[in-house]
Amino acid sequence: MSRKLRGILLIVLSGLCFSAMNALSKHLGARLNVFEIAFFRSAFGWVLVWPFVMLSGLKVLKTRHPGAHVVRGLASGCSVLSIFYSVMHLPLADATAYGFTRNLFIVLLAAAFLHERIRRDRSAVALLGFIGVLLMLRPQAGLTLAAGVALFGALLAACVIVIIKHLMRSERPVTVMFYFGLSTTVVTGLPAIAFWQRPGAEELLLLLMTGALGSAGQTVMIMAYREADATVLAPFDYLQLVFAAALGYLLFFEVPTAWTIAGAVLIVLANLYSSQRARNASDDGAASAWPNRLLSKDA
C-alpha cells in the first residue's frame, strides 16, 4: 500500500471517529449538559498526552510563551464547548458543515495577524464560503442561536490554528498539546462542576467512548497528514459531511434540507479550491499550505 493510499484511508477513518463522537455527544446531550460532555472529551485527550510528556521528560513543560498558551487554551475550550453545543442543537450535517468554515476564517486571520497577502482568488474563496453559510442559514429562517454558536466555534478554531502557527516556531509539539489539554480541561471542567449531573453507568461508558473517539480521531488524523499532503487528503476529509448526514438520518431521523446541501457544497468547493491553489501557488511556496497542515494538530 502506498503512503498516499494509507493517508487517504486514515483520514477517512478519522472522519468516522469524529462523526461517531458527535453522534454520541448529541445522544448524551438529551440527559447531560454540554460542559460535562466537553469536559470528558478534553480530560481524556489530556490524559493521553502524559505518556509522551514522561518519555520526553518534565523539562518539555517549560515554555517561552505562557501567555499565548493561556489565550489559546481559552479559545480552544470555548471552541470545544461551541462545537458540542451546535452538535446537540443542530442536525449533524449542519453542525459539521459550519465547522468547516474555520478554513475560510483562517484566510482573514492570517492576513490580520500574520501579515499574509489576501489575493483576489482567496477573497473569492472567502466570498463563496460566505454565500454557502447564508444558504445554510435558510433565508426564510435567519440566524439561529445554535448556528451562531457553531460559526463562533469555527472562528475560535481558526484563532487557535493561527496561535499554533506562532507557537510552533519555538515550542515542541508535545508542549503545545500538553497545555492544550490542560487548558481545555480546566475551561470545560470548572462550569461542569457547577452544573454537574451524575451520569449513570451507561452514560459514563458513553462519555468515555466519546473521549476515546475524539482522541482516536485526532491521532489518526495526525498519522494521515504524516503519510500524505494536506491537498491530497482534503477531498476525503469532507466525507465527514456524508458520515454526519448518514448518522443523523439513521440515529436521529434528520433529513438534510436542500438549503443545507447547497450551502455545504459551496463551503466544500471553496475549501477544495483553496487547497488546490495552495498546492499550485509558486509565489507563496510551501508556506501556503500551513493552515491545512495545522488543522491536523488540533481537534
FENPEVEN-V56006 format. One record per residue. N is the residue number from 1. PSI is psi in degrees with one decimal (none if undefined). NEAR is the number of other ideal C-beta (glycine too) atoms within 8 Angstrom. Layout:
N:PSI:NEAR
N:PSI:NEAR
This chain:
1:130.2:3
2:160.9:5
3:-36.8:7
4:-44.5:9
5:-39.4:8
6:-42.7:12
7:-41.9:15
8:-45.3:13
9:-37.8:8
10:-39.1:13
11:-33.7:16
12:-43.0:10
13:-39.4:9
14:-44.7:14
15:-37.9:14
16:-42.3:10
17:-47.6:13
18:-39.0:13
19:-41.9:14
20:-39.3:10
21:-44.7:13
22:-38.2:14
23:-42.8:13
24:-40.3:12
25:-41.0:14
26:-41.8:12
27:-44.9:9
28:-28.0:13
29:-16.5:12
30:-19.1:4
31:-33.3:7
32:160.5:10
33:162.2:8
34:-32.9:10
35:-41.9:12
36:-43.0:14
37:-44.4:15
38:-34.6:15
39:-46.9:12
40:-38.7:12
41:-45.1:16
42:-43.9:16
43:-40.3:11
44:-44.1:14
45:-37.9:14
46:-39.3:13
47:-37.6:8
48:-16.9:9
49:-26.9:12
50:-41.8:8
51:-36.7:7
52:-32.6:9
53:-44.6:12
54:-36.4:8
55:-35.0:6
56:-18.4:9
57:149.1:6
58:-16.7:6
59:-19.6:6
60:-16.2:11
61:-11.1:8
62:132.7:6
63:149.2:9
64:-10.2:5
65:64.0:10
66:-36.5:6
67:-43.1:6
68:-36.9:10
69:-38.3:13
70:-46.8:9
71:-44.5:9
72:-39.0:15
73:-43.4:15
74:-44.4:10
75:-41.2:12
76:-45.7:15
77:-44.6:15
78:-33.8:11
79:-43.4:12
80:-44.4:15
81:-41.2:14
82:-41.4:13
83:-46.0:13
84:-37.4:14
85:-44.7:13
86:-37.1:17
87:-37.8:13
88:-30.1:10
89:-0.6:8
90:158.1:12
91:145.8:10
92:-39.9:17
93:-41.6:14
94:-48.8:14
95:-39.7:15
96:-43.0:13
97:-43.4:15
98:-36.6:16
99:-32.6:13
100:-10.6:13
101:-9.3:13
102:-34.3:13
103:-34.1:14
104:-38.0:15
105:-32.0:13
106:-38.4:12
107:-44.7:14
108:-42.5:10
109:-37.2:12
110:-36.5:12
111:-38.0:11
112:-39.9:6
113:-22.6:7
114:4.2:10
115:36.9:4
116:142.8:6
117:139.5:4
118:103.3:8
119:170.4:6
120:-39.0:5
121:-36.6:8
122:-35.7:11
123:-40.3:9
124:-38.9:8
125:-46.0:15
126:-39.7:12
127:-42.0:8
128:-43.9:12
129:-38.2:15
130:-39.5:9
131:-38.7:9
132:-41.0:16
133:-43.4:13
134:-39.2:9
135:-41.1:12
136:-28.4:15
137:-9.9:13
138:100.2:9
139:-32.5:7
140:-14.7:4
141:-37.9:6
142:-177.1:7
143:119.5:5
144:164.9:8
145:-45.7:6
146:-41.6:10
147:-40.4:14
148:-41.5:9
149:-39.6:12
150:-44.5:17
151:-38.0:11
152:-41.0:9
153:-38.5:18
154:-38.6:14
155:-43.1:10
156:-38.9:13
157:-38.4:14
158:-40.6:13
159:-41.9:11
160:-42.8:13
161:-39.0:14
162:-39.1:13
163:-39.2:12
164:-40.9:13
165:-41.3:12
166:-44.4:10
167:-37.0:13
168:-8.0:10
169:-24.9:6
170:-12.0:6
171:151.2:11
172:148.5:7
173:-40.0:8
174:-32.3:11
175:-44.6:12
176:-43.6:14
177:-35.5:11
178:-49.8:13
179:-26.4:12
180:-49.0:12
181:-41.4:13
182:-49.7:10
183:-43.0:15
184:-33.0:16
185:-41.3:12
186:-46.8:10
187:-38.5:15
188:-25.6:16
189:-39.1:11
190:-51.2:8
191:-26.6:8
192:-36.5:13
193:-42.8:7
194:-33.5:7
195:26.9:9
196:132.2:7
197:121.9:8
198:118.1:4
199:145.7:9
200:177.9:6
201:-43.8:5
202:-41.5:6
203:-38.3:11
204:-40.8:9
205:-42.9:8
206:-34.8:11
207:-43.0:14
208:-38.2:10
209:-37.0:9
210:-46.8:16
211:-40.9:13
212:-42.6:9
213:-40.4:13
214:-44.6:15
215:-39.8:11
216:-42.3:9
217:-41.8:15
218:-43.7:12
219:-45.6:9
220:-36.2:13
221:-44.1:13
222:-42.5:10
223:-39.3:9
224:-43.8:16
225:-15.6:13
226:-25.2:6
227:-31.9:10
228:160.2:12
229:153.4:7
230:-37.8:13
231:-25.8:11
232:-38.4:9
233:-23.5:14
234:-47.2:12
235:-35.0:6
236:-22.7:10
237:-31.8:10
238:-1.2:12
239:-16.4:9
240:-34.5:11
241:-39.6:13
242:-45.4:8
243:-43.0:11
244:-43.5:14
245:-40.7:12
246:-46.3:8
247:-38.4:14
248:-39.8:14
249:-45.3:10
250:-37.7:5
251:-32.0:9
252:7.2:10
253:37.4:5
254:126.1:10
255:114.5:5
256:136.2:11
257:167.9:7
258:-35.8:5
259:-43.2:10
260:-46.0:13
261:-45.6:9
262:-45.5:10
263:-42.5:15
264:-40.0:14
265:-43.5:9
266:-41.1:13
267:-44.0:16
268:-45.0:11
269:-40.5:9
270:-43.3:14
271:-39.1:15
272:-41.4:11
273:-39.7:11
274:-41.5:13
275:-40.9:13
276:-39.6:9
277:-36.1:12
278:-33.5:13
279:-39.9:9
280:-18.5:6
281:123.7:9
282:-20.7:5
283:-29.5:4
284:-18.3:7
285:-153.3:7
286:-22.9:4
287:-21.7:6
288:-28.6:9
289:2.3:13
290:-34.5:8
291:-41.7:11
292:-38.2:13
293:-40.4:10
294:-21.1:12
295:-24.3:11
296:-10.9:11
297:-0.2:10
298:123.8:12
299:none:6
